[in-house]
Amino acid sequence: MTTKQTKASKPAAPRAEYADKAITPTMQAYAAWLTEQTGYPVDPRSVFIGSALRVAFQQGNREAKAATLASITVPAKPKRVRTPKAATTEAVAE
């Protein structure tokens, strides 16, 4: 067992290491900018975690969508049969 996981506790979150990483100056500036633009006080830690894990989240969605789409079967359209138009026998006026 790891130090974060004891017998009585839940297993550690799969990406828990992101909660302990240092917030970069760019992410701090981004969080300040978001607060400035929206008027909503944004937590720099949440901005960092959200930005860092966005790709992993989207990858999970892609895999789920691909699995769903792979399970769908669409019947083939019946082949369209065209019949030629009948020839007209009208005389052309001169």
N, CA, C and O atoms as a GROMACS GRO file, in nm:
protein
  376
    1MET      N    1   0.083  -0.119   0.000
    1MET     CA    2   0.000   0.000   0.000
    1MET      C    3   0.087   0.125   0.000
    1MET      O    4   0.195   0.127   0.059
    2THR      N    5   0.038   0.228  -0.067
    2THR     CA    6   0.113   0.353  -0.071
    2THR      C    7   0.088   0.433   0.055
    2THR      O    8   0.002   0.398   0.136
    3THR      N    9   0.163   0.541   0.071
    3THR     CA   10   0.144   0.625   0.189
    3THR      C   11   0.011   0.698   0.184
    3THR      O   12  -0.044   0.733   0.289
    4LYS      N   13  -0.042   0.722   0.065
    4LYS     CA   14  -0.170   0.790   0.053
    4LYS      C   15  -0.288   0.695   0.067
    4LYS      O   16  -0.402   0.740   0.079
    5GLN      N   17  -0.263   0.567   0.066
    5GLN     CA   18  -0.370   0.469   0.070
    5GLN      C   19  -0.353   0.379   0.192
    5GLN      O   20  -0.250   0.313   0.208
    6THR      N   21  -0.453   0.377   0.276
    6THR     CA   22  -0.452   0.287   0.391
    6THR      C   23  -0.563   0.186   0.373
    6THR      O   24  -0.644   0.198   0.282
    7LYS      N   25  -0.566   0.088   0.460
    7LYS     CA   26  -0.665  -0.018   0.447
    7LYS      C   27  -0.807   0.036   0.460
    7LYS      O   28  -0.896  -0.011   0.389
    8ALA      N   29  -0.829   0.133   0.549
    8ALA     CA   30  -0.962   0.185   0.575
    8ALA      C   31  -1.002   0.295   0.478
    8ALA      O   32  -1.121   0.326   0.466
    9SER      N   33  -0.908   0.355   0.409
    9SER     CA   34  -0.942   0.467   0.320
    9SER      C   35  -0.968   0.420   0.178
    9SER      O   36  -0.937   0.308   0.139
   10LYS      N   37  -1.027   0.512   0.102
   10LYS     CA   38  -1.052   0.484  -0.039
   10LYS      C   39  -0.919   0.488  -0.115
   10LYS      O   40  -0.824   0.551  -0.070
   11PRO      N   41  -0.912   0.419  -0.229
   11PRO     CA   42  -0.790   0.428  -0.310
   11PRO      C   43  -0.769   0.572  -0.358
   11PRO      O   44  -0.865   0.646  -0.377
   12ALA      N   45  -0.645   0.610  -0.376
   12ALA     CA   46  -0.613   0.745  -0.423
   12ALA      C   47  -0.672   0.767  -0.562
   12ALA      O   48  -0.684   0.674  -0.642
   13ALA      N   49  -0.708   0.892  -0.588
   13ALA     CA   50  -0.761   0.928  -0.719
   13ALA      C   51  -0.654   0.904  -0.824
   13ALA      O   52  -0.536   0.922  -0.795
   14PRO      N   53  -0.690   0.863  -0.946
   14PRO     CA   54  -0.590   0.828  -1.046
   14PRO      C   55  -0.498   0.944  -1.086
   14PRO      O   56  -0.386   0.919  -1.130
   15ARG      N   57  -0.542   1.064  -1.072
   15ARG     CA   58  -0.458   1.179  -1.110
   15ARG      C   59  -0.433   1.271  -0.991
   15ARG      O   60  -0.421   1.392  -1.007
   16ALA      N   61  -0.426   1.214  -0.872
   16ALA     CA   62  -0.407   1.292  -0.750
   16ALA      C   63  -0.276   1.370  -0.750
   16ALA      O   64  -0.265   1.472  -0.682
   17GLU      N   65  -0.177   1.324  -0.824
   17GLU     CA   66  -0.047   1.393  -0.825
   17GLU      C   67  -0.059   1.536  -0.877
   17GLU      O   68   0.026   1.620  -0.845
   18TYR      N   69  -0.161   1.565  -0.957
   18TYR     CA   70  -0.178   1.701  -1.010
   18TYR      C   71  -0.216   1.800  -0.900
   18TYR      O   72  -0.186   1.918  -0.910
   19ALA      N   73  -0.282   1.752  -0.794
   19ALA     CA   74  -0.322   1.840  -0.684
   19ALA      C   75  -0.201   1.890  -0.606
   19ALA      O   76  -0.209   1.994  -0.541
   20ASP      N   77  -0.091   1.819  -0.612
   20ASP     CA   78   0.029   1.857  -0.536
   20ASP      C   79   0.132   1.931  -0.620
   20ASP      O   80   0.230   1.982  -0.564
   21LYS      N   81   0.114   1.940  -0.750
   21LYS     CA   82   0.213   2.006  -0.835
   21LYS      C   83   0.208   2.157  -0.814
   21LYS      O   84   0.104   2.214  -0.779
   22ALA      N   85   0.321   2.220  -0.837
   22ALA     CA   86   0.330   2.366  -0.825
   22ALA      C   87   0.252   2.432  -0.939
   22ALA      O   88   0.252   2.385  -1.052
   23ILE      N   89   0.187   2.542  -0.905
   23ILE     CA   90   0.113   2.617  -1.007
   23ILE      C   91   0.213   2.708  -1.078
   23ILE      O   92   0.286   2.783  -1.014
   24THR      N   93   0.215   2.699  -1.208
   24THR     CA   94   0.311   2.778  -1.286
   24THR      C   95   0.270   2.926  -1.286
   24THR      O   96   0.152   2.957  -1.265
   25PRO      N   97   0.364   3.015  -1.308
   25PRO     CA   98   0.330   3.157  -1.317
   25PRO      C   99   0.228   3.186  -1.428
   25PRO      O  100   0.144   3.275  -1.415
   26THR      N  101   0.237   3.110  -1.536
   26THR     CA  102   0.141   3.129  -1.645
   26THR      C  103   0.000   3.094  -1.600
   26THR      O  104  -0.095   3.166  -1.632
   27MET      N  105  -0.014   2.987  -1.525
   27MET     CA  106  -0.147   2.948  -1.475
   27MET      C  107  -0.198   3.048  -1.372
   27MET      O  108  -0.318   3.076  -1.367
   28GLN      N  109  -0.110   3.103  -1.290
   28GLN     CA  110  -0.151   3.205  -1.194
   28GLN      C  111  -0.200   3.330  -1.267
   28GLN      O  112  -0.301   3.389  -1.229
   29ALA      N  113  -0.128   3.368  -1.371
   29ALA     CA  114  -0.170   3.484  -1.451
   29ALA      C  115  -0.301   3.455  -1.522
   29ALA      O  116  -0.387   3.543  -1.533
   30TYR      N  117  -0.318   3.334  -1.571
   30TYR     CA  118  -0.442   3.295  -1.639
   30TYR      C  119  -0.560   3.299  -1.542
   30TYR      O  120  -0.667   3.348  -1.578
   31ALA      N  121  -0.542   3.250  -1.421
   31ALA     CA  122  -0.648   3.254  -1.320
   31ALA      C  123  -0.684   3.398  -1.285
   31ALA      O  124  -0.801   3.431  -1.271
   32ALA      N  125  -0.583   3.484  -1.272
   32ALA     CA  126  -0.608   3.626  -1.244
   32ALA      C  127  -0.683   3.691  -1.360
   32ALA      O  128  -0.775   3.770  -1.339
   33TRP      N  129  -0.644   3.656  -1.482
   33TRP     CA  130  -0.711   3.710  -1.600
   33TRP      C  131  -0.857   3.664  -1.606
   33TRP      O  132  -0.946   3.744  -1.637
   34LEU      N  133  -0.881   3.536  -1.577
   34LEU     CA  134  -1.019   3.486  -1.576
   34LEU      C  135  -1.104   3.560  -1.474
   34LEU      O  136  -1.218   3.596  -1.502
   35THR      N  137  -1.048   3.584  -1.355
   35THR     CA  138  -1.120   3.658  -1.252
   35THR      C  139  -1.149   3.800  -1.299
   35THR      O  140  -1.259   3.851  -1.280
   36GLU      N  141  -1.049   3.863  -1.360
   36GLU     CA  142  -1.064   3.999  -1.411
   36GLU      C  143  -1.171   4.006  -1.520
   36GLU      O  144  -1.251   4.100  -1.523
   37GLN      N  145  -1.173   3.908  -1.609
   37GLN     CA  146  -1.266   3.909  -1.723
   37GLN      C  147  -1.409   3.874  -1.683
   37GLN      O  148  -1.504   3.927  -1.740
   38THR      N  149  -1.424   3.784  -1.586
   38THR     CA  150  -1.558   3.734  -1.552
   38THR      C  151  -1.615   3.794  -1.425
   38THR      O  152  -1.736   3.791  -1.404
   39GLY      N  153  -1.529   3.849  -1.339
   39GLY     CA  154  -1.575   3.899  -1.211
   39GLY      C  155  -1.598   3.788  -1.110
   39GLY      O  156  -1.640   3.814  -0.997
   40TYR      N  157  -1.570   3.666  -1.148
   40TYR     CA  158  -1.586   3.549  -1.061
   40TYR      C  159  -1.449   3.513  -1.004
   40TYR      O  160  -1.354   3.496  -1.081
   41PRO      N  161  -1.438   3.501  -0.872
   41PRO     CA  162  -1.307   3.466  -0.815
   41PRO      C  163  -1.268   3.322  -0.849
   41PRO      O  164  -1.330   3.227  -0.800
   42VAL      N  165  -1.168   3.308  -0.932
   42VAL     CA  166  -1.126   3.178  -0.981
   42VAL      C  167  -1.009   3.127  -0.896
   42VAL      O  168  -0.916   3.201  -0.867
   43ASP      N  169  -1.016   3.002  -0.858
   43ASP     CA  170  -0.911   2.938  -0.779
   43ASP      C  171  -0.797   2.895  -0.873
   43ASP      O  172  -0.820   2.815  -0.964
   44PRO      N  173  -0.676   2.947  -0.854
   44PRO     CA  174  -0.564   2.911  -0.942
   44PRO      C  175  -0.538   2.760  -0.946
   44PRO      O  176  -0.500   2.708  -1.052
   45ARG      N  177  -0.556   2.689  -0.837
   45ARG     CA  178  -0.532   2.543  -0.834
   45ARG      C  179  -0.631   2.474  -0.929
   45ARG      O  180  -0.592   2.384  -1.004
   46SER      N  181  -0.757   2.515  -0.925
   46SER     CA  182  -0.858   2.454  -1.014
   46SER      C  183  -0.830   2.485  -1.160
   46SER      O  184  -0.848   2.400  -1.247
   47VAL      N  185  -0.785   2.607  -1.187
   47VAL     CA  186  -0.750   2.644  -1.324
   47VAL      C  187  -0.634   2.557  -1.373
   47VAL      O  188  -0.636   2.507  -1.485
   48PHE      N  189  -0.533   2.538  -1.288
   48PHE     CA  190  -0.418   2.456  -1.325
   48PHE      C  191  -0.460   2.312  -1.351
   48PHE      O  192  -0.424   2.254  -1.454
   49ILE      N  193  -0.536   2.254  -1.259
   49ILE     CA  194  -0.578   2.114  -1.275
   49ILE      C  195  -0.666   2.098  -1.399
   49ILE      O  196  -0.649   2.003  -1.476
   50GLY      N  197  -0.758   2.191  -1.418
   50GLY     CA  198  -0.845   2.183  -1.536
   50GLY      C  199  -0.768   2.193  -1.666
   50GLY      O  200  -0.795   2.120  -1.761
   51SER      N  201  -0.672   2.284  -1.670
   51SER     CA  202  -0.592   2.300  -1.791
   51SER      C  203  -0.502   2.179  -1.815
   51SER      O  204  -0.486   2.134  -1.929
   52ALA      N  205  -0.444   2.127  -1.707
   52ALA     CA  206  -0.351   2.014  -1.720
   52ALA      C  207  -0.421   1.885  -1.762
   52ALA      O  208  -0.362   1.803  -1.833
   53LEU      N  209  -0.544   1.868  -1.719
   53LEU     CA  210  -0.612   1.741  -1.744
   53LEU      C  211  -0.715   1.747  -1.858
   53LEU      O  212  -0.785   1.649  -1.884
   54ARG      N  213  -0.724   1.860  -1.923
   54ARG     CA  214  -0.824   1.874  -2.031
   54ARG      C  215  -0.804   1.771  -2.142
   54ARG      O  216  -0.901   1.710  -2.188
   55VAL      N  217  -0.682   1.750  -2.184
   55VAL     CA  218  -0.653   1.656  -2.292
   55VAL      C  219  -0.692   1.513  -2.251
   55VAL      O  220  -0.751   1.439  -2.330
   56ALA      N  221  -0.658   1.476  -2.128
   56ALA     CA  222  -0.693   1.341  -2.080
   56ALA      C  223  -0.845   1.324  -2.075
   56ALA      O  224  -0.896   1.217  -2.108
   57PHE      N  225  -0.916   1.429  -2.035
   57PHE     CA  226  -1.063   1.424  -2.032
   57PHE      C  227  -1.119   1.406  -2.172
   57PHE      O  228  -1.207   1.323  -2.194
   58GLN      N  229  -1.069   1.484  -2.266
   58GLN     CA  230  -1.118   1.473  -2.403
   58GLN      C  231  -1.084   1.337  -2.463
   58GLN      O  232  -1.163   1.282  -2.540
   59GLN      N  233  -0.968   1.283  -2.431
   59GLN     CA  234  -0.930   1.151  -2.482
   59GLN      C  235  -1.028   1.046  -2.433
   59GLN      O  236  -1.068   0.958  -2.509
   60GLY      N  237  -1.066   1.054  -2.308
   60GLY     CA  238  -1.164   0.960  -2.252
   60GLY      C  239  -1.297   0.970  -2.324
   60GLY      O  240  -1.362   0.869  -2.352
   61ASN      N  241  -1.339   1.094  -2.354
   61ASN     CA  242  -1.463   1.112  -2.428
   61ASN      C  243  -1.454   1.056  -2.568
   61ASN      O  244  -1.550   0.996  -2.618
   62ARG      N  245  -1.340   1.074  -2.634
   62ARG     CA  246  -1.322   1.021  -2.769
   62ARG      C  247  -1.333   0.870  -2.770
   62ARG      O  248  -1.397   0.811  -2.858
   63GLU      N  249  -1.271   0.806  -2.672
   63GLU     CA  250  -1.275   0.660  -2.664
   63GLU      C  251  -1.417   0.611  -2.639
   63GLU      O  252  -1.459   0.511  -2.697
   64ALA      N  253  -1.490   0.680  -2.552
   64ALA     CA  254  -1.629   0.641  -2.524
   64ALA      C  255  -1.716   0.659  -2.648
   64ALA      O  256  -1.798   0.574  -2.679
   65LYS      N  257  -1.698   0.771  -2.717
   65LYS     CA  258  -1.776   0.795  -2.839
   65LYS      C  259  -1.743   0.692  -2.946
   65LYS      O  260  -1.833   0.642  -3.014
   66ALA      N  261  -1.615   0.660  -2.960
   66ALA     CA  262  -1.574   0.562  -3.061
   66ALA      C  263  -1.635   0.426  -3.030
   66ALA      O  264  -1.679   0.355  -3.121
   67ALA      N  265  -1.637   0.389  -2.902
   67ALA     CA  266  -1.696   0.260  -2.864
   67ALA      C  267  -1.846   0.260  -2.892
   67ALA      O  268  -1.901   0.159  -2.938
   68THR      N  269  -1.912   0.370  -2.865
   68THR     CA  270  -2.056   0.380  -2.892
   68THR      C  271  -2.082   0.372  -3.041
   68THR      O  272  -2.171   0.300  -3.085
   69LEU      N  273  -2.005   0.447  -3.119
   69LEU     CA  274  -2.026   0.446  -3.264
   69LEU      C  275  -1.995   0.310  -3.325
   69LEU      O  276  -2.060   0.268  -3.421
   70ALA      N  277  -1.896   0.241  -3.270
   70ALA     CA  278  -1.861   0.109  -3.322
   70ALA      C  279  -1.971   0.008  -3.297
   70ALA      O  280  -1.984  -0.090  -3.371
   71SER      N  281  -2.051   0.030  -3.194
   71SER     CA  282  -2.157  -0.066  -3.163
   71SER      C  283  -2.283  -0.043  -3.245
   71SER      O  284  -2.373  -0.127  -3.244
   72ILE      N  285  -2.290   0.066  -3.317
   72ILE     CA  286  -2.409   0.098  -3.397
   72ILE      C  287  -2.395   0.036  -3.535
   72ILE      O  288  -2.292   0.052  -3.601
   73THR      N  289  -2.499  -0.034  -3.579
   73THR     CA  290  -2.499  -0.087  -3.715
   73THR      C  291  -2.612  -0.020  -3.792
   73THR      O  292  -2.725  -0.013  -3.744
   74VAL      N  293  -2.580   0.027  -3.907
   74VAL     CA  294  -2.677   0.094  -3.992
   74VAL      C  295  -2.703   0.005  -4.112
   74VAL      O  296  -2.609  -0.032  -4.183
   75PRO      N  297  -2.830  -0.029  -4.137
   75PRO     CA  298  -2.856  -0.113  -4.254
   75PRO      C  299  -2.824  -0.037  -4.382
   75PRO      O  300  -2.841   0.084  -4.390
   76ALA      N  301  -2.777  -0.110  -4.480
   76ALA     CA  302  -2.743  -0.049  -4.608
   76ALA      C  303  -2.870  -0.004  -4.678
   76ALA      O  304  -2.975  -0.067  -4.668
   77LYS      N  305  -2.858   0.107  -4.749
   77LYS     CA  306  -2.973   0.156  -4.825
   77LYS      C  307  -2.996   0.062  -4.942
   77LYS      O  308  -2.900   0.011  -5.001
   78PRO      N  309  -3.123   0.038  -4.976
   78PRO     CA  310  -3.146  -0.043  -5.095
   78PRO      C  311  -3.099   0.034  -5.219
   78PRO      O  312  -3.112   0.156  -5.226
   79LYS      N  313  -3.046  -0.038  -5.314
   79LYS     CA  314  -2.994   0.025  -5.434
   79LYS      C  315  -3.109   0.085  -5.513
   79LYS      O  316  -3.212   0.021  -5.534
   80ARG      N  317  -3.090   0.207  -5.555
   80ARG     CA  318  -3.194   0.278  -5.629
   80ARG      C  319  -3.191   0.234  -5.775
   80ARG      O  320  -3.087   0.234  -5.840
   81VAL      N  321  -3.307   0.196  -5.824
   81VAL     CA  322  -3.316   0.151  -5.962
   81VAL      C  323  -3.378   0.263  -6.044
   81VAL      O  324  -3.485   0.314  -6.010
   82ARG      N  325  -3.312   0.300  -6.150
   82ARG     CA  326  -3.364   0.406  -6.237
   82ARG      C  327  -3.420   0.344  -6.364
   82ARG      O  328  -3.362   0.252  -6.422
   83THR      N  329  -3.531   0.396  -6.404
   83THR     CA  330  -3.589   0.349  -6.530
   83THR      C  331  -3.580   0.463  -6.630
   83THR      O  332  -3.604   0.579  -6.594
   84PRO      N  333  -3.546   0.433  -6.753
   84PRO     CA  334  -3.533   0.541  -6.852
   84PRO      C  335  -3.671   0.598  -6.885
   84PRO      O  336  -3.772   0.529  -6.879
   85LYS      N  337  -3.671   0.727  -6.919
   85LYS     CA  338  -3.797   0.792  -6.957
   85LYS      C  339  -3.841   0.737  -7.093
   85LYS      O  340  -3.759   0.703  -7.179
   86ALA      N  341  -3.970   0.731  -7.109
   86ALA     CA  342  -4.024   0.685  -7.237
   86ALA      C  343  -4.000   0.792  -7.342
   86ALA      O  344  -4.008   0.911  -7.313
   87ALA      N  345  -3.970   0.749  -7.465
   87ALA     CA  346  -3.947   0.845  -7.575
   87ALA      C  347  -4.081   0.906  -7.616
   87ALA      O  348  -4.184   0.838  -7.619
   88THR      N  349  -4.077   1.033  -7.646
   88THR     CA  350  -4.201   1.099  -7.691
   88THR      C  351  -4.202   1.100  -7.842
   88THR      O  352  -4.098   1.107  -7.907
   89THR      N  353  -4.323   1.093  -7.898
   89THR     CA  354  -4.338   1.088  -8.044
   89THR      C  355  -4.401   1.214  -8.098
   89THR      O  356  -4.451   1.214  -8.210
   90GLU      N  357  -4.400   1.322  -8.019
   90GLU     CA  358  -4.462   1.446  -8.066
   90GLU      C  359  -4.378   1.507  -8.177
   90GLU      O  360  -4.255   1.504  -8.174
   91ALA      N  361  -4.446   1.561  -8.274
   91ALA     CA  362  -4.377   1.624  -8.385
   91ALA      C  363  -4.335   1.764  -8.343
   91ALA      O  364  -4.404   1.832  -8.267
   92VAL      N  365  -4.221   1.803  -8.393
   92VAL     CA  366  -4.172   1.936  -8.360
   92VAL      C  367  -4.228   2.032  -8.463
   92VAL      O  368  -4.213   2.009  -8.583
   93ALA      N  369  -4.292   2.139  -8.418
   93ALA     CA  370  -4.351   2.236  -8.509
   93ALA      C  371  -4.240   2.319  -8.573
   93ALA      O  372  -4.143   2.359  -8.509
   94GLU      N  373  -4.258   2.342  -8.704
   94GLU     CA  374  -4.157   2.421  -8.776
   94GLU      C  375  -4.200   2.560  -8.794
   94GLU      O  376  -4.127   2.640  -8.853
   0.00000   0.00000   0.00000
